Amino acid sequence: MAVQPAFFETQAIRRVYDEATETWWFSVVDIVQALTQQPDYQTARKYWNKLKERLGKEGSESVTNCHRLKLTAADGKNYLTDVATAETLLRLVQSVPSPKAEPIKLWLAKVGFDRMQEMADPALSLDRARETWQKHGRSEKWIQQRMTGQETRNKLTDYWAKHEIKKGEEFTLLTNIIHQEWSGVSVKAHKAMKGLQDMGSQISLRDHMSEAELIFTALAELSTRQIAETDEASGMAENKAAATKGGTIAKQARKALEAKTGKPVVTGDNFLPPGKAKPRKITKKP
């Protein structure tokens, strides 16, 4: 998903949600800036770099558990930025003497609690997503299709999780097989068509799909799940076969529609603000 800033008091904390691992990642520098109450971002960044160096020498797991993702900075550009989970940040906070330490700990705990609420009541997550899409100017028709497609996606990943498929890399591999088969391009290439290739792995391709692309993605994933259930697929080999078959069904439907309309389903159209990225044309396989 795209960067979704949260606010600790008046400080914006950049964060991204990794759908594959169901994990929130927070900008470490933003947390450090809030802790040190430092108005200048570059000063906060230097503070974090020195702290990271010291903790690294001490062998702190908090540093090794940090990752790097591209986040949007104040200048509108995307830069690789240190990020960490709430759990890791709770440990890092202890290394920074600050009157804001306890309030930030409570804030991080609340973020985790909000996520647990969403897991217990998925409607809360859907409501928040709907509000975000509305703010971004999506139509109600598009939003409904996006939400329907997500429900279809969730049922498929639930099946995978119960049939010897691991979250993360294996989910990604199967997803790409389905996408490549129905659309004729990989997920990475489809992102490049829409100008999303330099915006980081946290950017959700689905949030920039057209209504037609969403529908065919959902058809491919619905077909994959029903084939897997019928064949009682378990493990990577059997689920790869189901993914290919499911994607093929959606590909046949796509080609039939394109033959009737003379228009491609897979395009570079997206929902980025003007000037953010320039879609580029990629020749896809038939």
PAZAPA-4460 file (N, C-alpha, C; in steps of 0.05 Angstrom, whole numbers, plus 32768, in hexadecimal, padded with zeros to 4 digits):
% residues 286
    n_x    n_y    n_z   ca_x   ca_y   ca_z    c_x    c_y    c_z   seq   type   mol
   8011   7FE8   8000   8000   8000   8000   8011   8019   8000     1      M     A
   8004   802F   7FFA   8012   8048   7FFA   8019   8050   8017     2      A     A
   802B   8064   8019   8032   806E   8033   8019   807A   8040     3      V     A
   8014   8073   8059   7FFD   807D   8068   8007   808A   8082     4      Q     A
   800B   80A4   8081   8015   80B1   8099   8001   80B0   80B0     5      P     A
   800C   80AD   80C9   7FFC   80B0   80E1   8007   80C7   80F0     6      A     A
   7FFA   80D0   8105   8004   80E7   8114   8007   80E1   8131     7      F     A
   801F   80E7   813B   8023   80E7   8158   8024   8104   8160     8      F     A
   800F   810D   816F   800B   8129   8175   800B   8138   815A     9      E     A
   801E   814A   8155   801E   8159   813C   8033   814E   8128    10      T     A
   8041   8139   8130   8057   812E   8120   804C   8118   810D    11      Q     A
   8050   811C   80F3   8048   8108   80E0   805C   80F1   80E0    12      A     A
   8051   80D9   80E3   8061   80C1   80E3   805A   80B1   80CA    13      I     A
   806D   80AF   80B8   8068   80A0   809F   8068   8082   80A5    14      R     A
   8055   8074   8099   8053   8057   809E   8048   804A   8085    15      R     A
   804F   8031   8081   8044   8021   806A   803B   8006   8075    16      V     A
   8027   7FFB   8068   801D   7FE1   8070   8024   7FCC   805C    17      Y     A
   8032   7FB7   8065   803A   7FA1   8053   8024   7F8C   8054    18      D     A
   8015   7F8A   803E   7FFF   7F78   803D   8007   7F5B   803F    19      E     A
   801F   7F55   8033   8028   7F39   8032   802E   7F2E   804F    20      A     A
   803A   7F3F   8060   8041   7F36   807B   802E   7F41   8090    21      T     A
   801B   7F52   8087   8007   7F5F   809A   8016   7F6E   80B0    22      E     A
   8029   7F7F   80A7   803A   7F8E   80BA   803A   7FAC   80B3    23      T     A
   8038   7FBD   80C8   803C   7FD9   80C5   805A   7FDF   80C8    24      W     A
   8065   7FF0   80B6   8081   7FF9   80B8   8080   8017   80BB    25      W     A
   808F   8021   80D0   808F   803E   80D6   80AB   804A   80D0    26      F     A
   80AB   8063   80C7   80C4   8071   80C3   80D2   8075   80DE    27      S     A
   80EB   806B   80E0   80FA   806D   80F9   8101   808A   80FE    28      V     A
   8109   8099   80EA   8111   80B5   80ED   80FA   80C5   80F7    29      V     A
   80E2   80C0   80ED   80CA   80CF   80F6   80C5   80CA   8113    30      D     A
   80C9   80B2   811C   80C5   80AC   8139   80DA   80BA   8149    31      I     A
   80F3   80B9   8140   8109   80C6   814E   8105   80E4   814F    32      V     A
   80FA   80EF   8139   80F5   810C   8138   80E0   8114   814D    33      Q     A
   80CC   8102   8150   80B7   8107   8164   80C2   8104   8180    34      A     A
   80D4   80F1   8184   80E0   80EC   819E   80F1   8103   81A7    35      L     A
   8102   810D   8194   8115   8123   819B   8108   813E   8199    36      T     A
   80EF   813F   818F   80E1   8158   818C   80F1   816C   817B    37      Q     A
   80FD   8161   8167   810F   8170   8155   8100   8179   813C    38      Q     A
   80FD   8193   8138   80ED   819D   8121   80FB   8198   8107    39      P     A
   8116   8196   8107   8125   8192   80EE   8129   8174   80E9    40      D     A
   811F   816C   80D1   8120   814F   80CA   813C   8145   80C7    41      Y     A
   814E   8155   80BA   8169   814D   80B6   8178   8149   80D0    42      Q     A
   8173   8159   80E4   8180   8156   80FE   8176   813C   810B    43      T     A
   815D   8136   8108   8152   811D   8113   815E   8105   8104    44      A     A
   8163   8108   80EA   816F   80F2   80DA   818B   80ED   80E3    45      R     A
   819B   8102   80E8   81B6   80FF   80F2   81B6   80F2   810E    46      K     A
   81A3   80FA   811F   81A1   80EE   8139   819D   80D0   8137    47      Y     A
   818A   80C8   8125   8185   80AC   8121   819D   809D   8116    48      W     A
   81AB   80A9   8104   81C3   809C   80F8   81D8   8096   810E    49      N     A
   81DC   80A9   8120   81EF   80A5   8135   81E5   8090   8149    50      K     A
   81CB   8091   814F   81C0   807D   8161   81C1   8061   8155    51      L     A
   81BC   8060   813B   81BD   8046   812D   81D9   803A   812D    52      K     A
   81ED   804C   812A   8209   8043   812A   8210   8038   8146    53      E     A
   8208   8047   815B   820E   803E   8176   8200   8024   817D    54      R     A
   81E7   8021   8176   81D8   8009   817C   81E3   7FF1   816C    55      L     A
   81EC   7FF7   8153   81F8   7FE2   8142   8211   7FD7   814F    56      G     A
   8221   7FE8   815A   823A   7FDF   8167   8234   7FCF   8180    57      K     A
   821D   7FD5   818D   8215   7FC6   81A4   8207   7FAC   819E    58      E     A
   8203   7FA8   8184   81F6   7F8F   817B   81D8   7F8F   8180    59      G     A
   81CC   7FA6   8180   81AF   7FA8   8185   819F   7F9C   816E    60      S     A
   818C   7F8B   8175   817A   7F7F   8161   8167   7F94   8155    61      E     A
   8163   7FA9   8164   8151   7FBE   815A   815B   7FCA   8140    62      S     A
   8175   7FCC   813C   8180   7FD7   8124   817E   7FC2   810D    63      V     A
   8186   7FA9   8114   8185   7F94   80FF   8168   7F8F   80F6    64      T     A
   8155   7F95   8106   8139   7F90   80FF   812D   7FA7   80EF    65      N     A
   813C   7FBC   80EB   8133   7FD2   80DA   8136   7FCB   80BD    66      C     A
   8124   7FD5   80AC   8126   7FD0   808F   8126   7FEB   8081    67      H     A
   8128   7FEB   8067   8127   8003   8057   8112   8002   8042    68      R     A
   8101   8016   8041   80EC   8018   802D   80EC   8034   8022    69      L     A
   80E2   8037   800A   80E0   8052   7FFE   80C7   8060   8009    70      K     A
   80CC   8077   8016   80B6   8087   8021   80B7   80A3   8015    71      L     A
   80A0   80AF   8013   809E   80CA   8007   80A7   80DF   801B    72      T     A
   80BA   80EF   8013   80C5   8104   8025   80B5   811E   8020    73      A     A
   80BD   8133   802F   80AF   814D   802D   80B1   8159   8012    74      A     A
   80C6   8152   8002   80C9   815D   7FE8   80B9   814E   7FD3    75      D     A
   80AA   813A   7FDB   8099   812B   7FC9   80A7   8114   7FBB    76      G     A
   80C2   8111   7FC0   80D1   80FB   7FB4   80D2   80E3   7FC7    77      K     A
   80D8   80CC   7FBC   80DA   80B4   7FCC   80F7   80AC   7FD2    78      N     A
   80FD   80A7   7FEB   8118   80A0   7FF3   8117   8087   8005    79      Y     A
   812D   8077   8002   812F   8060   8014   8132   806A   8031    80      L     A
   8121   8060   8042   8120   806A   805E   811F   8052   8071    81      T     A
   812D   8055   8088   812C   8040   809C   8110   803E   80A7    82      D     A
   8105   8025   80A8   80EB   8021   80B4   80ED   8009   80C7    83      V     A
   80DA   8008   80DA   80D9   7FF3   80EE   80BD   7FED   80F6    84      A     A
   80B8   7FD6   8101   809E   7FCF   810B   8099   7FDD   8126    85      T     A
   8081   7FDD   812F   807A   7FE9   8149   808A   7FDB   8160    86      A     A
   808C   7FC1   815D   809A   7FB1   8172   80B7   7FBA   8174    87      E     A
   80C5   7FBD   815D   80E1   7FC5   815D   80E3   7FE2   8167    88      T     A
   80D1   7FF3   8160   80D2   800F   8168   80CE   8012   8186    89      L     A
   80BE   8001   8192   80BA   8002   81AF   80D4   7FFD   81BD    90      L     A
   80E6   7FEC   81B2   8100   7FE8   81BE   8113   7FFF   81B8    91      R     A
   8111   800A   819F   8122   8021   8198   811D   803A   81A9    92      L     A
   8103   803E   81AF   80FB   8055   81BF   810A   8056   81DA    93      V     A
   8110   803F   81E5   811E   803E   81FE   813A   8048   81FD    94      Q     A
   8145   804B   81E5   8161   8054   81E1   8162   8073   81DE    95      S     A
   814B   8080   81DE   814B   809D   81DA   813F   80AA   81F3    96      V     A
   814F   80B8   8202   8145   80C6   821A   8132   80DD   8211    97      P     A
   8119   80DA   8218   8105   80EE   820E   80EC   80EE   821F    98      S     A
   80E1   8105   8225   80C7   8106   8233   80B0   80FB   8223    99      P     A
   80B6   80F8   8208   80A1   80ED   81F6   80A2   80CF   81F4   100      K     A
   80B5   80C2   8202   80B8   80A5   81FF   809F   8096   8206   101      A     A
   8094   809B   821D   807C   808C   8226   8064   8092   8215   102      E     A
   805F   80AC   820E   8048   80B1   81FC   804B   80A3   81E1   103      P     A
   8064   80A2   81D6   8067   8094   81BC   8063   8076   81BF   104      I     A
   806C   806B   81D6   8067   804E   81DB   8049   8048   81DB   105      K     A
   803A   805A   81E8   801D   8056   81E9   8010   8059   81CE   106      L     A
   801B   806C   81BE   8011   8071   81A3   8016   8059   8191   107      W     A
   802E   804D   8193   8035   8036   8183   8024   801E   818C   108      L     A
   801F   801C   81A5   800E   8006   81AF   7FF1   8009   81A4   109      A     A
   7FE8   8022   81A3   7FCD   8027   8198   7FCB   8020   817B   110      K     A
   7FE1   8026   816C   7FE1   801F   814F   7FDE   8001   814C   111      V     A
   7FEC   7FF2   815D   7FEA   7FD5   815D   7FCE   7FCC   8165   112      G     A
   7FC2   7FDA   8178   7FA7   7FD3   8181   7F93   7FD8   816B   113      F     A
   7F96   7FEF   815C   7F84   7FF5   8146   7F85   7FDE   8131   114      D     A
   7F9E   7FD4   812C   7FA0   7FBE   8119   7F92   7FA5   8123   115      R     A
   7F95   7F9F   813D   7F87   7F88   8148   7F69   7F8B   8146   116      M     A
   7F5F   7FA4   814A   7F42   7FA9   8147   7F3A   7FA3   812A   117      Q     A
   7F4A   7FAB   8117   7F44   7FA6   80FB   7F43   7F89   80F5   118      E     A
   7F56   7F7A   8101   7F56   7F5D   80FC   7F3D   7F4F   8108   119      M     A
   7F35   7F5A   811F   7F1D   7F4F   812C   7F03   7F57   811E   120      A     A
   7F04   7F70   8113   7EED   7F7B   8104   7EF7   7F87   80EA   121      D     A
   7EFA   7F77   80D5   7F05   7F81   80BC   7EF6   7F99   80B0   122      P     A
   7EDD   7F9D   80B9   7ECD   7FB4   80AF   7EDB   7FCE   80B5   123      A     A
   7EE9   7FCF   80CC   7EF7   7FE8   80D4   7F0D   7FEE   80C0   124      L     A
   7F1C   7FDA   80B7   7F31   7FDE   80A3   7F25   7FE7   8089   125      S     A
   7F0E   7FDB   8081   7F02   7FE2   8068   7EF8   7FFF   8069   126      L     A
   7EED   8007   8080   7EE3   8022   8083   7EFA   8036   8080   127      D     A
   7F11   8030   808C   7F28   8042   808A   7F32   8043   806D   128      R     A
   7F32   802C   8060   7F3C   802B   8044   7F29   803B   8033   129      A     A
   7F0F   8038   8036   7EFB   8047   8027   7EFF   8065   802A   130      R     A
   7F04   806E   8042   7F08   808A   8047   7F21   8095   8039   131      E     A
   7F36   8084   8039   7F4F   808C   802C   7F4B   808E   800E   132      T     A
   7F3E   807A   8002   7F39   807B   7FE5   7F27   8092   7FDD   133      W     A
   7F13   8098   7FEE   7F02   80AF   7FE8   7F12   80C9   7FE8   134      Q     A
   7F24   80CC   7FFB   7F35   80E4   7FFD   7F47   80E6   7FE4   135      K     A
   7F4E   80CF   7FD9   7F5F   80CF   7FC1   7F50   80D2   7FA7   136      H     A
   7F35   80D6   7FAA   7F25   80DC   7F92   7F1A   80C4   7F83   137      G     A
   7F1B   80AC   7F8F   7F11   8094   7F81   7EF2   8095   7F81   138      R     A
   7EE7   808B   7F6B   7EC9   808A   7F6A   7EBF   8073   7F7B   139      S     A
   7EA5   8075   7F82   7E98   8060   7F92   7E99   8045   7F84   140      E     A
   7E96   8046   7F69   7E96   802E   7F59   7EB1   8020   7F5B   141      K     A
   7EC7   8031   7F59   7EE2   8026   7F5B   7EE7   801B   7F77   142      W     A
   7EDF   802A   7F8B   7EE3   8021   7FA7   7ED5   8006   7FAC   143      I     A
   7EBD   8003   7FA2   7EAE   7FEA   7FA6   7EBD   7FD3   7F98   144      Q     A
   7EC7   7FD7   7F80   7ED5   7FC2   7F72   7EF0   7FBC   7F81   145      Q     A
   7EFD   7FD0   7F8B   7F16   7FCC   7F9A   7F11   7FBB   7FB3   146      R     A
   7EFB   7FC1   7FC1   7EF5   7FB2   7FDA   7EEC   7F96   7FD3   147      M     A
   7EDD   7F92   7FBE   7ED5   7F77   7FB6   7EED   7F67   7FAE   148      T     A
   7EFF   7F73   7F9F   7F17   7F65   7F98   7F28   7F5E   7FAF   149      G     A
   7F29   7F6F   7FC4   7F39   7F69   7FDC   7F2D   7F51   7FEB   150      Q     A
   7F13   7F50   7FEC   7F05   7F39   7FF9   7F0C   7F1F   7FEA   151      E     A
   7F0C   7F20   7FD0   7F14   7F08   7FC0   7F31   7F01   7FC5   152      T     A
   7F42   7F15   7FC7   7F5E   7F11   7FCD   7F62   7F03   7FE8   153      R     A
   7F54   7F0E   7FFC   7F56   7F03   8017   7F4E   7EE6   8019   154      N     A
   7F39   7EDE   800A   7F30   7EC2   800A   7F46   7EB0   7FFE   155      K     A
   7F53   7EBA   7FE9   7F68   7EAB   7FDD   7F80   7EA7   7FF0   156      L     A
   7F89   7EBD   7FFC   7FA0   7EBB   800E   7F9A   7EAB   8027   157      T     A
   7F81   7EAC   802F   7F78   7E9A   8046   7F7C   7E7D   803E   158      D     A
   7F74   7E77   8025   7F77   7E5B   801C   7F95   7E54   801B   159      Y     A
   7FA5   7E66   8010   7FC2   7E60   800E   7FCD   7E5B   802A   160      W     A
   7FC6   7E6C   803D   7FD2   7E6A   8058   7FCB   7E4F   8065   161      A     A
   7FB4   7E44   805E   7FAB   7E2A   806A   7FB5   7E12   805A   162      K     A
   7FC3   7E17   8043   7FCC   7E01   8032   7FE9   7E03   802B   163      H     A
   7FF9   7E08   8040   8016   7E05   803F   8024   7E1A   802D   164      E     A
   8018   7E32   802C   8024   7E49   801D   802C   7E5E   8032   165      I     A
   8045   7E66   8032   804E   7E79   8046   8049   7E96   803D   166      K     A
   8042   7EA7   8051   803E   7EC3   804B   8058   7ECF   8043   167      K     A
   8057   7EE4   8033   8070   7EF1   802B   8078   7EE8   800F   168      G     A
   808F   7EDC   800D   809B   7ED5   7FF3   8089   7EC2   7FE3   169      E     A
   807E   7EAE   7FF0   806E   7E9A   7FE1   8053   7EA7   7FD8   170      E     A
   8047   7EB7   7FE9   802F   7EC6   7FE1   8035   7ED7   7FC8   171      F     A
   804C   7EE5   7FC9   8053   7EF7   7FB4   8058   7EE8   7F9A   172      T     A
   8065   7ED1   7F9C   806A   7EC0   7F84   8051   7EB7   7F77   173      L     A
   803E   7EAD   7F86   8024   7EA4   7F7B   8014   7EBB   7F6F   174      L     A
   8015   7ED1   7F7D   8006   7EE9   7F73   8011   7EF2   7F58   175      T     A
   802B   7EF1   7F55   8037   7EF9   7F3C   8031   7EE5   7F25   176      N     A
   802F   7ECB   7F2C   8028   7EB7   7F18   800C   7EBD   7F0E   177      I     A
   7FF9   7EC3   7F20   7FDE   7EC9   7F18   7FDD   7EE2   7F07   178      I     A
   7FEB   7EF7   7F10   7FEB   7F10   7F02   7FF7   7F0E   7EE6   179      H     A
   800E   7F01   7EE5   801C   7EFD   7ECB   800A   7EEF   7EB7   180      Q     A
   7FFB   7EDA   7EC1   7FEB   7ECA   7EB0   7FD3   7ED9   7EA5   181      E     A
   7FC5   7EE8   7EB6   7FAD   7EF5   7EAC   7FB3   7F0E   7E9D   182      W     A
   7FC8   7F1D   7EA5   7FCD   7F38   7E99   7FE2   7F38   7E83   183      S     A
   7FF3   7F24   7E83   8009   7F23   7E70   8022   7F31   7E79   184      G     A
   8021   7F3E   7E91   8038   7F4C   7E9C   803B   7F44   7EB9   185      V     A
   8053   7F46   7EC3   8058   7F41   7EE0   804D   7F59   7EF0   186      S     A
   804B   7F55   7F0A   8043   7F6B   7F1C   8057   7F82   7F19   187      V     A
   8070   7F7C   7F19   8085   7F90   7F17   8082   7FA0   7EFD   188      K     A
   807E   7F92   7EE7   807B   7FA0   7ECD   8062   7FB0   7ECC   189      A     A
   804C   7FA6   7ED8   8033   7FB5   7ED9   8036   7FCF   7EE9   190      H     A
   8045   7FCD   7EFF   804B   7FE6   7F0E   805B   7FFA   7EFD   191      K     A
   806E   7FEF   7EEE   807E   8001   7EDD   806D   800F   7EC8   192      A     A
   8059   8000   7EBD   8047   800C   7EAA   8038   8024   7EB5   193      M     A
   8033   8022   7ECF   8023   8037   7EDC   8035   804C   7EEA   194      K     A
   8050   804A   7EE5   8062   805E   7EF1   8067   805A   7F0E   195      G     A
   8062   8042   7F19   8065   803D   7F35   807F   8030   7F3D   196      L     A
   8091   802B   7F29   80A8   801B   7F2D   80BC   8027   7F41   197      Q     A
   80BC   8041   7F44   80D0   804E   7F55   80C3   8057   7F70   198      D     A
   80AC   804C   7F76   809E   8056   7F8E   809E   8042   7FA5   199      M     A
   80AF   802D   7FA2   80B2   801B   7FB9   809F   8003   7FB8   200      G     A
   80A7   7FEE   7FC5   8097   7FD5   7FC5   807D   7FD8   7FD5   201      S     A
   807B   7FED   7FE6   8063   7FF0   7FF6   804B   7FFA   7FE6   202      Q     A
   8050   8004   7FCD   803B   800E   7FBC   802A   7FF7   7FB2   203      I     A
   8010   7FF9   7FB7   7FFD   7FE4   7FAE   7FF5   7FE9   7F91   204      S     A
   7FFB   7FD6   7F80   7FF3   7FD8   7F64   7FD5   7FDB   7F62   205      L     A
   7FC6   7FCC   7F73   7FA9   7FCC   7F71   7F9D   7FE7   7F76   206      R     A
   7FAA   7FF7   7F86   7FA0   8012   7F8C   7FA2   8024   7F74   207      D     A
   7FB0   801B   7F5F   7FB3   802B   7F47   7FA8   801E   7F2E   208      H     A
   7F99   8008   7F32   7F8C   7FFA   7F1C   7F73   8007   7F13   209      M     A
   7F6C   8003   7EFA   7F52   800B   7EEF   7F3D   7FF8   7EF9   210      S     A
   7F24   7FFF   7EF5   7F0E   7FED   7EFE   7F11   7FD2   7EEF   211      E     A
   7F17   7FD3   7ED5   7F1A   7FBA   7EC6   7F30   7FA8   7ED1   212      A     A
   7F47   7FB5   7ED7   7F5E   7FA6   7EE1   7F57   7F99   7EFC   213      E     A
   7F48   7FA7   7F0D   7F40   7F9C   7F26   7F2E   7F84   7F22   214      L     A
   7F1B   7F86   7F0F   7F08   7F70   7F0A   7F16   7F57   7F00   215      I     A
   7F29   7F5A   7EEE   7F37   7F43   7EE3   7F4A   7F37   7EF8   216      F     A
   7F56   7F48   7F08   7F66   7F3E   7F1E   7F55   7F2C   7F31   217      T     A
   7F3E   7F37   7F38   7F2C   7F28   7F49   7F23   7F0E   7F3D   218      A     A
   7F1D   7F0E   7F23   7F14   7EF6   7F14   7F2A   7EE1   7F15   219      L     A
   7F43   7EEA   7F11   7F5A   7ED7   7F11   7F5E   7ECB   7F2D   220      A     A
   7F5B   7EDB   7F42   7F5F   7ED1   7F5D   7F48   7EC0   7F66   221      E     A
   7F2F   7EC7   7F5E   7F18   7EB7   7F64   7F1B   7E9B   7F57   222      L     A
   7F22   7E9B   7F3D   7F25   7E83   7F2E   7F3B   7E71   7F3B   223      S     A
   7F51   7E7E   7F43   7F68   7E6F   7F4F   7F5F   7E61   7F68   224      T     A
   7F50   7E70   7F79   7F47   7E64   7F93   7F34   7E4D   7F8E   225      R     A
   7F21   7E50   7F7C   7F0D   7E3B   7F78   7F1A   7E22   7F6B   226      Q     A
   7F2E   7E27   7F59   7F3C   7E10   7F4E   7F4D   7E02   7F63   227      I     A
   7F5A   7E12   7F74   7F6A   7E06   7F8A   7F58   7DF6   7F9D   228      A     A
   7F41   7E01   7FA3   7F2F   7DF3   7FB5   7F25   7DD9   7FA8   229      E     A
   7F1E   7DDA   7F8E   7F15   7DC2   7F80   7F2A   7DAD   7F7F   230      T     A
   7F43   7DB5   7F79   7F59   7DA2   7F77   7F66   7D9B   7F92   231      D     A
   7F5C   7DA9   7FA7   7F68   7DA6   7FC2   7F86   7DAB   7FC1   232      E     A
   7F8E   7DC0   7FB4   7FAA   7DC7   7FB1   7FB7   7DCE   7FCB   233      A     A
   7FCF   7DC3   7FCF   7FDE   7DC8   7FE8   7FFC   7DCA   7FE0   234      S     A
   800A   7DDD   7FEC   8026   7DE1   7FE6   802A   7DF1   7FCD   235      G     A
   8043   7DF9   7FC8   8049   7E0B   7FB2   8043   7E00   7F96   236      M     A
   804B   7DE7   7F91   8048   7DDB   7F76   802B   7DDB   7F6E   237      A     A
   801A   7DD1   7F7F   7FFD   7DCE   7F78   7FF0   7DEA   7F76   238      E     A
   7FF8   7DFC   7F88   7FEB   7E17   7F87   7FF6   7E28   7F70   239      N     A
   800E   7E22   7F67   8018   7E2F   7F4E   8007   7E27   7F36   240      K     A
   8001   7E0D   7F35   7FF0   7E03   7F1F   7FD5   7E10   7F20   241      A     A
   7FC9   7E13   7F38   7FAF   7E1F   7F3A   7FB0   7E3D   7F32   242      A     A
   7FC6   7E4A   7F3A   7FCA   7E67   7F34   7FCB   7E6B   7F15   243      A     A
   7FDA   7E59   7F08   7FDC   7E5B   7EEB   7FC1   7E57   7EDD   244      T     A
   7FB2   7E43   7EE6   7F97   7E3E   7EDB   7F84   7E55   7EE0   245      K     A
   7F85   7E5F   7EF9   7F73   7E75   7F00   7F79   7E8E   7EEF   246      G     A
   7F93   7E94   7EEC   7F9B   7EAB   7EDC   7F93   7EA8   7EBF   247      G     A
   7F95   7E8F   7EB5   7F8E   7E8A   7E99   7F70   7E90   7E93   248      T     A
   7F5F   7E89   7EA6   7F42   7E8E   7EA3   7F3E   7EAC   7E9F   249      I     A
   7F4A   7EBC   7EB1   7F47   7ED9   7EAF   7F54   7EE4   7E95   250      A     A
   7F6A   7ED8   7E8C   7F77   7EE1   7E73   7F64   7EDD   7E5C   251      K     A
   7F57   7EC6   7E5B   7F45   7EC1   7E45   7F2E   7ED5   7E44   252      Q     A
   7F24   7EDC   7E5C   7F0F   7EF0   7E5E   7F19   7F0C   7E55   253      A     A
   7F32   7F12   7E5D   7F3E   7F2C   7E56   7F41   7F2E   7E38   254      R     A
   7F4B   7F19   7E2B   7F50   7F1A   7E0E   7F35   7F1C   7DFF   255      K     A
   7F20   7F0F   7E0A   7F06   7F10   7DFD   7EFB   7F2D   7DFE   256      A     A
   7EFF   7F3A   7E15   7EF5   7F56   7E18   7F05   7F68   7E06   257      L     A
   7F1F   7F65   7E05   7F30   7F76   7DF5   7F2A   7F73   7DD7   258      E     A
   7F23   7F5A   7DCF   7F1B   7F55   7DB3   7F02   7F64   7DAC   259      A     A
   7EEF   7F66   7DBF   7ED6   7F74   7DBA   7ED8   7F92   7DBA   260      K     A
   7EE9   7F9C   7DCD   7EEB   7FB9   7DD0   7F02   7FC6   7DC1   261      T     A
   7F16   7FB6   7DBB   7F2E   7FC1   7DAE   7F3F   7FD1   7DC0   262      G     A
   7F3A   7FCF   7DDA   7F49   7FDE   7DEE   7F57   7FCB   7E02   263      K     A
   7F70   7FD1   7E09   7F7E   7FC0   7E1C   7F73   7FC3   7E39   264      P     A
   7F72   7FAE   7E47   7F69   7FAF   7E63   7F80   7FB9   7E75   265      V     A
   7F98   7FAE   7E70   7FB0   7FB5   7E80   7FBC   7FCE   7E74   266      V     A
   7FBD   7FE4   7E83   7FC6   7FFE   7E79   7FD8   800C   7E8E   267      T     A
   7FE3   8022   7E86   7FF3   8033   7E98   7FE3   8047   7EA7   268      G     A
   7FC9   8047   7EA4   7FB8   805A   7EB3   7FBA   8054   7ED1   269      D     A
   7FBC   806A   7EE0   7FBD   8067   7EFD   7FB0   807F   7F0B   270      N     A
   7FB3   807F   7F26   7FA6   8095   7F35   7FBA   80A7   7F43   271      F     A
   7FD2   80A9   7F38   7FE6   80BA   7F43   7FE0   80D7   7F3E   272      L     A
   7FE7   80E9   7F51   7FE3   8106   7F4B   7FF5   810E   7F34   273      P     A
   7FED   8121   7F24   7FFD   812A   7F0D   801A   8130   7F15   274      P     A
   802C   8126   7F05   8048   812D   7F0A   8057   811A   7F1C   275      G     A
   8048   8108   7F29   8055   80F5   7F3C   8065   80E0   7F2D   276      K     A
   805A   80D6   7F17   8068   80C1   7F08   805D   80C1   7EEC   277      A     A
   806D   80B8   7ED9   8065   80B7   7EBD   8062   809A   7EB5   278      K     A
   8049   8090   7EB0   8045   8075   7EA7   8055   8070   7E8D   279      P     A
   805F   8058   7E8A   806D   8051   7E71   8062   8038   7E65   280      R     A
   8063   8037   7E4B   8057   8021   7E3D   8069   8008   7E3D   281      K     A
   805D   7FF1   7E43   806C   7FD8   7E42   805C   7FC5   7E31   282      I     A
   806A   7FB8   7E1F   805D   7FA4   7E0E   8058   7F8B   7E1E   283      T     A
   803F   7F83   7E21   8038   7F6B   7E31   8034   7F53   7E1F   284      K     A
   8037   7F3C   7E2A   8032   7F24   7E1B   8014   7F20   7E16   285      K     A
   800C   7F14   7E00   7FEF   7F10   7DFA   7FE2   7EFD   7E0E   286      P     A
***
